[in-house]
Amino acid sequence: IKEMKRHMGDTKHFCPVSLKENFVLHPGLNEHAAKYQEKIYYFSTSEYKDKFLENPEEYVAHNEPIQAPPLRVCLLGTHGAGKSTCARQIADKLGIFHIQFEKYLQELILPKTKEKIGPDYDEEPEEDYSEILSQELDAFSQTLTKTETEKSKQEVKLTDEEEAIKANLMDNEALPPEVLDNIVLDWWRKEPFRSTGFILDGFPRTLHEAQYLAERGLCLDVAVYIEVEESDILDRLFPPRLKKWKDRQYKKKENKKKLKDLKAKIRV
């Protein structure tokens, strides 16, 4: 009966300090509760409770109700489940940002890599015809090798953070917390994301990333997992990949034809 009659604080069962400082609705815990002006406030940690008790007026409502943060959603699902399509539609309908996590990572290193990387973008290595023609075109081959050497010297060196992002995209290696700090924190704490809200497409992808969000106190309002039949994913992904393979085979055939014509010219 006493629990039903309790008067909760301005932020109800959410931590007022997390809301004020991080603009996050972080649920408070019963063991971290404090009473102020006949109202009970709940806190996410004991440190936030102590902070509140030092200066309660900073965290309570005065002339206007405390503003709640915007909607923050994460959309999860296997590759090919249609996350991005759904996320774009939801973002347009709700007027929030759509953040496609892997695409965002690609954009961070694209200025240096010059092309997208990862299993979805790997191309089969093309046959090196310069070696085949080396006997007939020794001088040409030397020029080609020199050009390749100069090109490799001009390659831009990646920073440690960019190397970590590249390893994540190529081999799915976990991103260190300090790298995630430079990427993820801005979506909660900086404008325009802070006041508008977002739907996060494809993050968190692993237990490691989910634990990172929990440790940083970055709470999501809604988490949606899209479950799709394997046959549907196969029908969706197989045709474009088959077309890509056919295009690659056609390109190989064309290259072989060009090589044959070139060798014929050399003989003439």
Secondary structure, 3 states (H helix, E strand, C coil): CHHHHCCECCCCCECHHHHHHHCCCCECEEEEEEEECCEEEEECCHHHHHHHHHCHHHCCCCCCCCCCCCCEEEEEECCCCCHHHHHHHHHHHHCCEEEEHHHHHHHHHHHHHCCCCCCCCCCCCCCCHHHHCCCCCHHHHHHHHHHHHHHHHCCCCCCHHHHHHHHHHHHCCCCCHHHHHHHHHHHHHCCCHHHHCEEEECCCCCHHHHHHHHHCCCCCCEEEEECCCHHHHHHHHHHHHHHHHHHHHHHHHHHHHHHHHHHHHHHC
